[in-house]
Amino acid sequence: MPYLTLILFAPWFVILGALFWIYPRTPRTSMRALFDTTALLLAGIGSFLGMRWGYLNATLEAGPLWKQVLATLVAYGVFLGVMTLALMTRPRMLRSTEPDSSK
């Protein structure tokens, strides 16, 4: 059951992704939509790849459940890492693409 982690965390990833997409509510530009879509795709793909890596590289010496535990930890860590980086980058990136209203 290598995809158990993804099945169990999918609802939580959807909730976190929806909150990232919705807030803040303004400004809602096409550049922000592109940035948010890219960030969510990178987080999802990175989480999947991290989950696979954790499942395939876990040692069975720690017990048979360790594969699922490591896969969960890595998948969640990658997802949160990408989303945190996107949250810190989004305001600066969107500020630099706004038209200058002082002219």
Buried (B, 14 or more C-beta within 10 A) or exposed (E): EEEBBBEEBEEEBEEBBEEBEEEEEEEEEEEBEEBBEEBBEBBBEBBBEBBBBBBEEBEEEEEEEBBBBBBBBBBBBBBBBBBEEBEEEBEEEBEEEEEEEEE
